[in-house]
Amino acid sequence: MTFEAPKTKEFAAVLNHLSVDRNALVVTDDYNETAVLSSRNIPGVTVLTAPEVNVLDVVAHDKLILTKEAAAKLEEVLG
């Protein structure tokens, strides 16, 4: 999930394409400042890196969105 510039409209379009219309947790493999800045004006959306995620974060959100790289990193950390 990469963006050239921090644009809330583009981030919202990605969420809309994924049918995410409410409380969502987006997990990336590494810190992605553009994603963080793009999502900060969307209510209910949180962007974290894989090492930052904990069980409370997951259960507090209705939707969980992982990048492929984040899923691999989570598997490394948890498995």
C-alpha positions as CSV (number, residue, x, y, z in Angstrom):
1,M,0.0,0.0,0.0
2,T,2.0,2.9,-1.3
3,F,1.0,6.4,-2.1
4,E,3.1,9.1,-3.9
5,A,1.7,11.8,-1.6
6,P,-0.4,11.9,1.5
7,K,-4.0,12.1,0.1
8,T,-6.9,11.2,2.2
9,K,-9.1,11.0,-0.9
10,E,-6.9,8.3,-2.4
11,F,-6.7,6.3,0.9
12,A,-10.5,6.5,1.2
13,A,-10.8,5.3,-2.4
14,V,-8.7,2.2,-1.6
15,L,-10.9,1.5,1.5
16,N,-14.0,2.0,-0.6
17,H,-12.7,-0.5,-3.2
18,L,-12.2,-3.0,-0.4
19,S,-15.8,-2.4,0.8
20,V,-14.5,-1.0,4.1
21,D,-17.1,1.5,5.3
22,R,-16.4,1.6,9.1
23,N,-13.9,0.9,11.8
24,A,-10.7,-0.6,10.2
25,L,-7.2,-1.5,11.2
26,V,-4.7,-1.3,8.4
27,V,-1.4,-3.2,9.0
28,T,1.8,-2.5,7.0
29,D,5.1,-4.2,7.3
30,D,7.2,-1.1,7.9
31,Y,6.3,2.5,9.0
32,N,4.6,4.2,6.0
33,E,4.3,7.9,6.8
34,T,2.3,8.5,3.6
35,A,-0.4,5.9,4.7
36,V,-0.5,7.3,8.2
37,L,-0.9,10.9,7.0
38,S,-3.5,9.8,4.4
39,S,-5.6,7.9,6.9
40,R,-5.5,10.3,9.9
41,N,-8.6,12.2,8.7
42,I,-10.7,9.1,8.2
43,P,-12.7,8.4,11.4
44,G,-12.3,4.8,12.7
45,V,-9.2,4.0,10.6
46,T,-5.9,3.1,12.3
47,V,-2.6,2.4,10.5
48,L,0.0,0.3,12.4
49,T,3.1,-1.7,11.5
50,A,3.1,-5.4,12.1
51,P,5.4,-5.3,15.2
52,E,3.0,-2.7,16.8
53,V,-0.2,-4.8,16.5
54,N,-1.6,-6.5,19.5
55,V,-4.8,-8.4,20.2
56,L,-6.6,-5.4,21.6
57,D,-6.0,-3.5,18.3
58,V,-7.5,-6.3,16.3
59,V,-10.6,-6.9,18.4
60,A,-11.2,-3.1,18.7
61,H,-11.7,-2.8,14.9
62,D,-14.5,-4.3,12.7
63,K,-12.2,-4.9,9.7
64,L,-8.5,-5.9,9.4
65,I,-6.5,-5.1,6.3
66,L,-3.0,-6.5,5.9
67,T,-0.5,-6.0,3.2
68,K,1.2,-9.3,2.0
69,E,4.4,-8.2,3.6
70,A,2.7,-7.4,6.9
71,A,1.1,-10.8,7.0
72,A,4.5,-12.5,6.5
73,K,6.0,-10.3,9.2
74,L,3.1,-11.1,11.6
75,E,3.6,-14.8,11.0
76,E,7.3,-14.3,11.8
77,V,6.6,-12.4,15.0
78,L,3.7,-14.6,16.2
79,G,4.7,-18.0,14.9
